């Protein structure tokens, strides 16, 4: 069934965490235009600004980090829908990594130092520190936290702080570091991590990552046309594949909200949206 032509473009927010973001959205915009479902990408410097714009009705859809999804629900009183995500956004996990010859269990991190990413990184800070709490280790008290606040506001999407955390472990400044499973795979493959020298000490519960978020009052008809266009992208098509490789996926899937429990718990534990960063 052909997509109905929508004359008024839908405004879609995205955060510029990397120069490639504008390239990705130029390709998506051209594709949506060809499907008769025009969009206007709107770029933001931080997720906080993007969520505020979504809550105010200034954009129709936001490409949100998991933390931004929680923030959008908070700011709108739960009046948002999770409408789509990448195949790679589902069932992720974060690792706590140590040297092979170092500690053998989480309990042995007591009195030691863990390096983490930016304060607002779900995968490299919030969820891994939540894992420590569940094992009776209080960050900042039982375990010292060395945090690398690179580009706060980007929610760790740029991985800069996450990589600096591992480099801290590599230099011997920390006893462990936290990272996303996909980054462990990438960095062991490209030589950044020597798997003979470093090991996975523990892993978090599985969680979901980025999600397209729409306001509850966005037209269901427009949403259906928008999703039809999005889901018609195919990794088998070379023009689609370039964008999908840049964005790190092979297929777009329906959105879901079942994978945000670990992050929601971690955010509540530190009252993330209620206190200043220095108190977390």
Phi and psi in degrees as GROMACS dihedral restraints (atoms count N, CA, C in turn):
[ dihedral_restraints ]
;  ai    aj    ak    al  type     phi  dphi    fc
    3     4     5     6     1   -72.0    20    10
    4     5     6     7     1   145.5    20    10
    6     7     8     9     1   -72.5    20    10
    7     8     9    10     1   133.3    20    10
    9    10    11    12     1   -67.7    20    10
   10    11    12    13     1   140.9    20    10
   12    13    14    15     1   -70.5    20    10
   13    14    15    16     1   129.0    20    10
   15    16    17    18     1  -112.5    20    10
   16    17    18    19     1   113.5    20    10
   18    19    20    21     1   -76.8    20    10
   19    20    21    22     1   -34.2    20    10
   21    22    23    24     1   -89.4    20    10
   22    23    24    25     1   119.1    20    10
   24    25    26    27     1   -63.9    20    10
   25    26    27    28     1   143.4    20    10
   27    28    29    30     1   -81.3    20    10
   28    29    30    31     1   137.5    20    10
   30    31    32    33     1   -90.7    20    10
   31    32    33    34     1   121.6    20    10
   33    34    35    36     1  -119.8    20    10
   34    35    36    37     1   122.3    20    10
   36    37    38    39     1   -88.5    20    10
   37    38    39    40     1   143.6    20    10
   39    40    41    42     1  -147.0    20    10
   40    41    42    43     1   145.6    20    10
   42    43    44    45     1   -94.9    20    10
   43    44    45    46     1   133.2    20    10
   45    46    47    48     1   -83.4    20    10
   46    47    48    49     1    77.5    20    10
   48    49    50    51     1   -87.0    20    10
   49    50    51    52     1   -11.6    20    10
   51    52    53    54     1  -157.6    20    10
   52    53    54    55     1   147.8    20    10
   54    55    56    57     1   -56.3    20    10
   55    56    57    58     1   -26.1    20    10
   57    58    59    60     1   -67.2    20    10
   58    59    60    61     1   -18.2    20    10
   60    61    62    63     1   -59.6    20    10
   61    62    63    64     1   -42.3    20    10
   63    64    65    66     1   -66.3    20    10
   64    65    66    67     1   -35.8    20    10
   66    67    68    69     1   -64.8    20    10
   67    68    69    70     1   -45.9    20    10
   69    70    71    72     1   -55.6    20    10
   70    71    72    73     1   -46.0    20    10
   72    73    74    75     1   -77.9    20    10
   73    74    75    76     1   -23.2    20    10
   75    76    77    78     1   -64.0    20    10
   76    77    78    79     1   -41.6    20    10
   78    79    80    81     1   -67.2    20    10
   79    80    81    82     1   -45.1    20    10
   81    82    83    84     1   -63.5    20    10
   82    83    84    85     1   -42.5    20    10
   84    85    86    87     1   -60.8    20    10
   85    86    87    88     1   -44.3    20    10
   87    88    89    90     1   -63.7    20    10
   88    89    90    91     1   -40.6    20    10
   90    91    92    93     1   -64.1    20    10
   91    92    93    94     1   -46.5    20    10
   93    94    95    96     1   -63.5    20    10
   94    95    96    97     1   -37.9    20    10
   96    97    98    99     1   -59.8    20    10
   97    98    99   100     1   -44.0    20    10
   99   100   101   102     1   -65.8    20    10
  100   101   102   103     1   -22.8    20    10
  102   103   104   105     1   -90.3    20    10
  103   104   105   106     1     5.7    20    10
  105   106   107   108     1    73.0    20    10
  106   107   108   109     1    23.9    20    10
  108   109   110   111     1  -133.2    20    10
  109   110   111   112     1    71.8    20    10
  111   112   113   114     1   -64.0    20    10
  112   113   114   115     1   147.2    20    10
  114   115   116   117     1  -131.8    20    10
  115   116   117   118     1   154.7    20    10
  117   118   119   120     1  -116.6    20    10
  118   119   120   121     1   105.2    20    10
  120   121   122   123     1   -66.7    20    10
  121   122   123   124     1   136.1    20    10
  123   124   125   126     1  -122.4    20    10
  124   125   126   127     1   120.0    20    10
  126   127   128   129     1   -97.9    20    10
  127   128   129   130     1   144.3    20    10
  129   130   131   132     1  -128.4    20    10
  130   131   132   133     1   151.5    20    10
  132   133   134   135     1   -79.6    20    10
  133   134   135   136     1   -27.8    20    10
  135   136   137   138     1  -141.0    20    10
  136   137   138   139     1   160.7    20    10
  138   139   140   141     1   -69.9    20    10
  139   140   141   142     1   -30.4    20    10
  141   142   143   144     1   -61.1    20    10
  142   143   144   145     1   -42.6    20    10
  144   145   146   147     1   -66.2    20    10
  145   146   147   148     1   -38.1    20    10
  147   148   149   150     1   -66.8    20    10
  148   149   150   151     1   -44.4    20    10
  150   151   152   153     1   -64.0    20    10
  151   152   153   154     1   -39.3    20    10
  153   154   155   156     1   -61.7    20    10
  154   155   156   157     1   -40.4    20    10
  156   157   158   159     1   -66.2    20    10
  157   158   159   160     1   -39.3    20    10
  159   160   161   162     1   -64.7    20    10
  160   161   162   163     1   -46.1    20    10
  162   163   164   165     1   -62.9    20    10
  163   164   165   166     1   -32.1    20    10
  165   166   167   168     1   -84.3    20    10
  166   167   168   169     1    -3.6    20    10
  168   169   170   171     1    79.7    20    10
  169   170   171   172     1    15.9    20    10
  171   172   173   174     1   -81.4    20    10
  172   173   174   175     1   -19.8    20    10
  174   175   176   177     1  -132.0    20    10
  175   176   177   178     1   159.2    20    10
  177   178   179   180     1   -93.0    20    10
  178   179   180   181     1   -36.1    20    10
  180   181   182   183     1  -136.7    20    10
  181   182   183   184     1   144.3    20    10
  183   184   185   186     1  -125.8    20    10
  184   185   186   187     1   134.3    20    10
  186   187   188   189     1   -86.6    20    10
  187   188   189   190     1    94.3    20    10
  189   190   191   192     1   -99.9    20    10
  190   191   192   193     1   144.4    20    10
  192   193   194   195     1   -68.5    20    10
  193   194   195   196     1   165.8    20    10
  195   196   197   198     1   -61.0    20    10
  196   197   198   199     1   -36.2    20    10
  198   199   200   201     1   -67.2    20    10
  199   200   201   202     1   -37.4    20    10
  201   202   203   204     1   -68.3    20    10
  202   203   204   205     1   -32.6    20    10
  204   205   206   207     1   -60.4    20    10
  205   206   207   208     1   -47.5    20    10
  207   208   209   210     1   -61.5    20    10
  208   209   210   211     1   -39.8    20    10
  210   211   212   213     1   -66.4    20    10
  211   212   213   214     1   -39.9    20    10
  213   214   215   216     1   -63.8    20    10
  214   215   216   217     1   -42.0    20    10
  216   217   218   219     1   -62.6    20    10
  217   218   219   220     1   -39.7    20    10
  219   220   221   222     1   -64.9    20    10
  220   221   222   223     1   -46.2    20    10
  222   223   224   225     1   -73.2    20    10
  223   224   225   226     1   -26.3    20    10
  225   226   227   228     1  -103.7    20    10
  226   227   228   229     1     5.3    20    10
  228   229   230   231     1    65.8    20    10
  229   230   231   232     1    33.8    20    10
  231   232   233   234     1    82.3    20    10
  232   233   234   235     1    12.6    20    10
  234   235   236   237     1   -96.8    20    10
  235   236   237   238     1    55.3    20    10
  237   238   239   240     1  -136.1    20    10
  238   239   240   241     1   157.8    20    10
  240   241   242   243     1  -121.7    20    10
  241   242   243   244     1   138.5    20    10
  243   244   245   246     1   -91.0    20    10
  244   245   246   247     1   108.9    20    10
  246   247   248   249     1  -105.0    20    10
  247   248   249   250     1   -22.9    20    10
  249   250   251   252     1  -164.3    20    10
  250   251   252   253     1   156.7    20    10
  252   253   254   255     1  -155.8    20    10
  253   254   255   256     1   168.0    20    10
  255   256   257   258     1   -77.5    20    10
  256   257   258   259     1   157.3    20    10
  258   259   260   261     1   -60.7    20    10
  259   260   261   262     1   -32.3    20    10
  261   262   263   264     1   -79.6    20    10
  262   263   264   265     1    -3.7    20    10
  264   265   266   267     1   -83.5    20    10
  265   266   267   268     1   -13.2    20    10
  267   268   269   270     1   -94.2    20    10
  268   269   270   271     1   139.9    20    10
  270   271   272   273     1    57.8    20    10
  271   272   273   274     1    45.0    20    10
  273   274   275   276     1   -81.5    20    10
  274   275   276   277     1   167.6    20    10
  276   277   278   279     1  -147.6    20    10
  277   278   279   280     1   156.9    20    10
  279   280   281   282     1  -111.3    20    10
  280   281   282   283     1   150.1    20    10
  282   283   284   285     1  -111.0    20    10
  283   284   285   286     1   146.8    20    10
  285   286   287   288     1  -103.7    20    10
  286   287   288   289     1   121.6    20    10
  288   289   290   291     1  -112.5    20    10
  289   290   291   292     1   141.3    20    10
  291   292   293   294     1  -137.0    20    10
  292   293   294   295     1   174.6    20    10
  294   295   296   297     1   -69.6    20    10
  295   296   297   298     1   149.7    20    10
  297   298   299   300     1   -57.0    20    10
  298   299   300   301     1   -40.3    20    10
  300   301   302   303     1   -90.8    20    10
  301   302   303   304     1     8.4    20    10
  303   304   305   306     1   -92.1    20    10
  304   305   306   307     1  -135.9    20    10
  306   307   308   309     1   -66.4    20    10
  307   308   309   310     1   154.7    20    10
  309   310   311   312     1  -112.9    20    10
  310   311   312   313     1    -5.2    20    10
  312   313   314   315     1  -157.5    20    10
  313   314   315   316     1   160.3    20    10
  315   316   317   318     1   -58.9    20    10
  316   317   318   319     1   -36.2    20    10
  318   319   320   321     1   -58.6    20    10
  319   320   321   322     1   -27.9    20    10
  321   322   323   324     1   -76.2    20    10
  322   323   324   325     1    -5.0    20    10
  324   325   326   327     1   -77.7    20    10
  325   326   327   328     1   -10.7    20    10
  327   328   329   330     1   -60.4    20    10
  328   329   330   331     1   128.8    20    10
  330   331   332   333     1    83.1    20    10
  331   332   333   334     1     2.4    20    10
  333   334   335   336     1  -111.7    20    10
  334   335   336   337     1  -171.8    20    10
  336   337   338   339     1  -122.6    20    10
  337   338   339   340     1   132.7    20    10
  339   340   341   342     1  -112.2    20    10
  340   341   342   343     1   135.6    20    10
  342   343   344   345     1   -97.0    20    10
  343   344   345   346     1   133.7    20    10
  345   346   347   348     1  -130.1    20    10
  346   347   348   349     1   174.0    20    10
  348   349   350   351     1   -83.2    20    10
  349   350   351   352     1  -149.2    20    10
  351   352   353   354     1   -67.3    20    10
  352   353   354   355     1   156.0    20    10
  354   355   356   357     1   -59.5    20    10
  355   356   357   358     1   -24.3    20    10
  357   358   359   360     1  -106.6    20    10
  358   359   360   361     1    18.4    20    10
  360   361   362   363     1   -85.7    20    10
  361   362   363   364     1   115.0    20    10
  363   364   365   366     1   -61.2    20    10
  364   365   366   367     1   -46.8    20    10
  366   367   368   369     1   -79.7    20    10
  367   368   369   370     1   -27.4    20    10
  369   370   371   372     1  -110.3    20    10
  370   371   372   373     1    -0.4    20    10
  372   373   374   375     1  -140.6    20    10
  373   374   375   376     1   -66.9    20    10
  375   376   377   378     1   -63.4    20    10
  376   377   378   379     1   -52.1    20    10
  378   379   380   381     1   -70.3    20    10
  379   380   381   382     1   -45.0    20    10
  381   382   383   384     1   -61.2    20    10
  382   383   384   385     1   -40.0    20    10
  384   385   386   387     1   -67.9    20    10
  385   386   387   388     1   -30.2    20    10
  387   388   389   390     1   -64.1    20    10
  388   389   390   391     1   -36.0    20    10
  390   391   392   393     1   -62.2    20    10
  391   392   393   394     1   -42.8    20    10
  393   394   395   396     1   -60.8    20    10
  394   395   396   397     1   -43.3    20    10
  396   397   398   399     1   -60.0    20    10
  397   398   399   400     1   -40.8    20    10
  399   400   401   402     1   -66.8    20    10
  400   401   402   403     1   -19.7    20    10
  402   403   404   405     1   -99.6    20    10
  403   404   405   406     1    17.0    20    10
  405   406   407   408     1    80.9    20    10
  406   407   408   409     1    13.8    20    10
  408   409   410   411     1  -107.3    20    10
  409   410   411   412     1   116.5    20    10
  411   412   413   414     1   -88.8    20    10
  412   413   414   415     1   114.5    20    10
  414   415   416   417     1   -58.3    20    10
  415   416   417   418     1   133.8    20    10
  417   418   419   420     1    88.8    20    10
  418   419   420   421     1   -14.7    20    10
  420   421   422   423     1  -119.9    20    10
  421   422   423   424     1   -64.1    20    10
  423   424   425   426     1   -80.5    20    10
  424   425   426   427     1   -32.5    20    10
  426   427   428   429     1  -129.0    20    10
  427   428   429   430     1   126.5    20    10
  429   430   431   432     1   -76.7    20    10
  430   431   432   433     1   140.8    20    10
  432   433   434   435     1  -112.7    20    10
  433   434   435   436     1   122.1    20    10
  435   436   437   438     1  -103.4    20    10
  436   437   438   439     1   107.2    20    10
  438   439   440   441     1  -102.4    20    10
  439   440   441   442     1   139.6    20    10
  441   442   443   444     1  -114.4    20    10
  442   443   444   445     1    93.7    20    10
  444   445   446   447     1   -83.5    20    10
  445   446   447   448     1    73.0    20    10
  447   448   449   450     1   -91.3    20    10
  448   449   450   451     1   123.1    20    10
  450   451   452   453     1    51.2    20    10
  451   452   453   454     1    55.7    20    10
  453   454   455   456     1   -59.5    20    10
  454   455   456   457     1   138.4    20    10
  456   457   458   459     1   109.0    20    10
  457   458   459   460     1   -19.0    20    10
  459   460   461   462     1   -95.9    20    10
  460   461   462   463     1    -1.6    20    10
  462   463   464   465     1    57.6    20    10
  463   464   465   466     1    35.5    20    10
  465   466   467   468     1    75.9    20    10
  466   467   468   469     1     4.8    20    10
  468   469   470   471     1   -62.5    20    10
  469   470   471   472     1   -29.7    20    10
  471   472   473   474     1   -80.1    20    10
  472   473   474   475     1   -11.7    20    10
  474   475   476   477     1    60.8    20    10
  475   476   477   478     1     6.3    20    10
  477   478   479   480     1   -58.2    20    10
  478   479   480   481     1   -49.8    20    10
  480   481   482   483     1   -66.4    20    10
  481   482   483   484     1   -35.1    20    10
  483   484   485   486     1   -62.7    20    10
  484   485   486   487     1   -42.3    20    10
  486   487   488   489     1   -69.7    20    10
  487   488   489   490     1   -40.2    20    10
  489   490   491   492     1   -64.0    20    10
  490   491   492   493     1   -32.9    20    10
  492   493   494   495     1   -63.2    20    10
  493   494   495   496     1   -44.4    20    10
  495   496   497   498     1   -65.7    20    10
  496   497   498   499     1   -39.9    20    10
  498   499   500   501     1   -61.3    20    10
  499   500   501   502     1   -32.4    20    10
  501   502   503   504     1   -63.9    20    10
  502   503   504   505     1   -42.1    20    10
  504   505   506   507     1   -63.9    20    10
  505   506   507   508     1   -42.1    20    10
  507   508   509   510     1   -63.2    20    10
  508   509   510   511     1   -35.9    20    10
  510   511   512   513     1   -80.5    20    10
  511   512   513   514     1    -5.8    20    10
  513   514   515   516     1    84.4    20    10
  514   515   516   517     1    12.0    20    10
  516   517   518   519     1   -82.0    20    10
  517   518   519   520     1   -19.4    20    10
  519   520   521   522     1  -133.8    20    10
  520   521   522   523     1   161.7    20    10
  522   523   524   525     1   -98.6    20    10
  523   524   525   526     1   -14.0    20    10
  525   526   527   528     1  -158.3    20    10
  526   527   528   529     1   162.1    20    10
  528   529   530   531     1  -144.8    20    10
  529   530   531   532     1   159.6    20    10
  531   532   533   534     1  -111.8    20    10
  532   533   534   535     1   141.5    20    10
  534   535   536   537     1  -157.1    20    10
  535   536   537   538     1   157.2    20    10
  537   538   539   540     1   -70.4    20    10
  538   539   540   541     1   146.7    20    10
  540   541   542   543     1   -56.4    20    10
  541   542   543   544     1   -39.2    20    10
  543   544   545   546     1   -64.4    20    10
  544   545   546   547     1   -33.5    20    10
  546   547   548   549     1   -73.3    20    10
  547   548   549   550     1   -37.2    20    10
  549   550   551   552     1   -57.3    20    10
  550   551   552   553     1   -45.4    20    10
  552   553   554   555     1   -62.9    20    10
  553   554   555   556     1   -45.3    20    10
  555   556   557   558     1   -64.8    20    10
  556   557   558   559     1   -45.4    20    10
  558   559   560   561     1   -75.3    20    10
  559   560   561   562     1   -26.5    20    10
  561   562   563   564     1   -76.1    20    10
  562   563   564   565     1   -29.6    20    10
  564   565   566   567     1   -74.0    20    10
  565   566   567   568     1   -38.7    20    10
  567   568   569   570     1   -92.4    20    10
  568   569   570   571     1     1.2    20    10
  570   571   572   573     1    94.1    20    10
  571   572   573   574     1    -2.8    20    10
  573   574   575   576     1   -62.3    20    10
  574   575   576   577     1   -40.1    20    10
  576   577   578   579     1  -111.3    20    10
  577   578   579   580     1   129.7    20    10
  579   580   581   582     1   -90.4    20    10
  580   581   582   583     1   107.2    20    10
  582   583   584   585     1   -66.4    20    10
  583   584   585   586     1   -10.0    20    10
  585   586   587   588     1   -84.8    20    10
  586   587   588   589     1   -17.9    20    10
  588   589   590   591     1  -104.1    20    10
  589   590   591   592     1   -22.3    20    10
  591   592   593   594     1  -128.2    20    10
  592   593   594   595     1   151.1    20    10
  594   595   596   597     1  -139.5    20    10
  595   596   597   598     1   160.9    20    10
  597   598   599   600     1   -83.8    20    10
  598   599   600   601     1   116.3    20    10
  600   601   602   603     1   -82.5    20    10
  601   602   603   604     1   -40.7    20    10
  603   604   605   606     1  -157.7    20    10
  604   605   606   607     1   159.1    20    10
  606   607   608   609     1  -131.1    20    10
  607   608   609   610     1   150.7    20    10
  609   610   611   612     1   -80.3    20    10
  610   611   612   613     1   172.7    20    10
  612   613   614   615     1   -62.6    20    10
  613   614   615   616     1   158.2    20    10
  615   616   617   618     1   -71.3    20    10
  616   617   618   619     1   146.3    20    10
  618   619   620   621     1  -146.6    20    10
  619   620   621   622     1   163.5    20    10
  621   622   623   624     1   -99.4    20    10
  622   623   624   625     1   159.4    20    10
  624   625   626   627     1  -113.2    20    10
  625   626   627   628     1  -123.5    20    10
  627   628   629   630     1   -68.4    20    10
  628   629   630   631     1   153.0    20    10
  630   631   632   633     1  -151.3    20    10
  631   632   633   634     1   137.1    20    10
  633   634   635   636     1   -71.7    20    10
  634   635   636   637     1   126.4    20    10
  636   637   638   639     1  -116.9    20    10
  637   638   639   640     1   126.5    20    10
  639   640   641   642     1  -116.4    20    10
  640   641   642   643     1   148.3    20    10
  642   643   644   645     1   -67.1    20    10
  643   644   645   646     1   148.4    20    10
  645   646   647   648     1   -59.7    20    10
  646   647   648   649     1   -30.6    20    10
  648   649   650   651     1   -88.8    20    10
  649   650   651   652     1     5.1    20    10
  651   652   653   654     1   -69.5    20    10
  652   653   654   655     1   137.9    20    10
  654   655   656   657     1   -54.1    20    10
  655   656   657   658     1   128.4    20    10
  657   658   659   660     1   -64.8    20    10
  658   659   660   661     1   -31.3    20    10
  660   661   662   663     1   -66.6    20    10
  661   662   663   664     1   -45.2    20    10
  663   664   665   666     1   -65.6    20    10
  664   665   666   667     1   -39.3    20    10
  666   667   668   669     1   -61.6    20    10
  667   668   669   670     1   -43.3    20    10
  669   670   671   672     1   -62.4    20    10
  670   671   672   673     1   -42.0    20    10
  672   673   674   675     1   -66.4    20    10
  673   674   675   676     1   -39.6    20    10
  675   676   677   678     1   -64.1    20    10
  676   677   678   679     1   -44.8    20    10
  678   679   680   681     1   -69.6    20    10
  679   680   681   682     1   -34.9    20    10
  681   682   683   684     1   -60.5    20    10
  682   683   684   685     1   -42.6    20    10
  684   685   686   687     1   -66.0    20    10
  685   686   687   688     1   -46.3    20    10
  687   688   689   690     1   -60.5    20    10
  688   689   690   691     1   -47.5    20    10
  690   691   692   693     1   -71.8    20    10
  691   692   693   694     1   -12.5    20    10
  693   694   695   696     1   -82.7    20    10
  694   695   696   697     1    -8.3    20    10
  696   697   698   699     1   -64.9    20    10
  697   698   699   700     1   137.6    20    10
  699   700   701   702     1  -129.8    20    10
  700   701   702   703     1   131.7    20    10
  702   703   704   705     1   -65.0    20    10
  703   704   705   706     1   -18.8    20    10
  705   706   707   708     1   -73.6    20    10
  706   707   708   709     1   -16.7    20    10
  708   709   710   711     1   -89.9    20    10
  709   710   711   712     1   122.1    20    10
  711   712   713   714     1   -54.7    20    10
  712   713   714   715     1   -39.4    20    10
  714   715   716   717     1   -67.5    20    10
  715   716   717   718     1   -35.5    20    10
  717   718   719   720     1   -73.3    20    10
  718   719   720   721     1   -38.2    20    10
  720   721   722   723     1   -60.4    20    10
  721   722   723   724     1   -37.6    20    10
  723   724   725   726     1   -59.9    20    10
  724   725   726   727     1   -48.3    20    10
  726   727   728   729     1   -64.9    20    10
  727   728   729   730     1   -42.2    20    10
  729   730   731   732     1   -67.6    20    10
  730   731   732   733     1   -33.5    20    10
  732   733   734   735     1   -66.1    20    10
  733   734   735   736     1   -41.6    20    10
  735   736   737   738     1   -62.4    20    10
  736   737   738   739     1   -37.5    20    10
  738   739   740   741     1   -90.8    20    10
  739   740   741   742     1    -6.9    20    10
  741   742   743   744     1    77.0    20    10
  742   743   744   745     1    48.6    20    10
  744   745   746   747     1  -150.1    20    10
  745   746   747   748     1   165.8    20    10
  747   748   749   750     1  -121.0    20    10
  748   749   750   751     1   -12.1    20    10
  750   751   752   753     1  -159.9    20    10
  751   752   753   754     1   145.6    20    10
  753   754   755   756     1   -88.8    20    10
  754   755   756   757     1   138.0    20    10
  756   757   758   759     1  -124.7    20    10
  757   758   759   760     1   160.9    20    10
  759   760   761   762     1   -59.6    20    10
  760   761   762   763     1   149.0    20    10
  762   763   764   765     1   -73.6    20    10
  763   764   765   766     1   155.0    20    10
  765   766   767   768     1  -147.1    20    10
  766   767   768   769     1   162.4    20    10
  768   769   770   771     1  -120.3    20    10
  769   770   771   772     1     6.5    20    10
  771   772   773   774     1   -76.3    20    10
  772   773   774   775     1   -12.4    20    10
  774   775   776   777     1  -101.1    20    10
  775   776   777   778     1    18.4    20    10
  777   778   779   780     1  -110.2    20    10
  778   779   780   781     1    10.5    20    10
  780   781   782   783     1   -66.0    20    10
  781   782   783   784     1   -44.7    20    10
  783   784   785   786     1   -62.3    20    10
  784   785   786   787     1   -42.5    20    10
  786   787   788   789     1   -69.2    20    10
  787   788   789   790     1   -41.0    20    10
  789   790   791   792     1   -58.9    20    10
  790   791   792   793     1   -40.8    20    10
  792   793   794   795     1   -65.6    20    10
  793   794   795   796     1   -43.5    20    10
  795   796   797   798     1   -64.1    20    10
  796   797   798   799     1   -40.2    20    10
  798   799   800   801     1   -64.4    20    10
  799   800   801   802     1   -40.6    20    10
  801   802   803   804     1   -66.1    20    10
  802   803   804   805     1   -39.6    20    10
  804   805   806   807     1   -59.7    20    10
  805   806   807   808     1   -38.7    20    10
  807   808   809   810     1  -101.7    20    10
  808   809   810   811     1     5.2    20    10
  810   811   812   813     1    49.2    20    10
  811   812   813   814     1    52.5    20    10
  813   814   815   816     1   -55.0    20    10
  814   815   816   817     1   -44.6    20    10
  816   817   818   819     1   -85.3    20    10
  817   818   819   820     1    -0.9    20    10
  819   820   821   822     1  -112.6    20    10
  820   821   822   823     1   -16.1    20    10
  822   823   824   825     1  -126.0    20    10
  823   824   825   826     1   161.8    20    10
  825   826   827   828     1   -70.6    20    10
  826   827   828   829     1   154.3    20    10
  828   829   830   831     1   -56.8    20    10
  829   830   831   832     1   -36.5    20    10
  831   832   833   834     1   -65.3    20    10
  832   833   834   835     1   -18.1    20    10
  834   835   836   837     1   -92.4    20    10
  835   836   837   838     1    -5.2    20    10
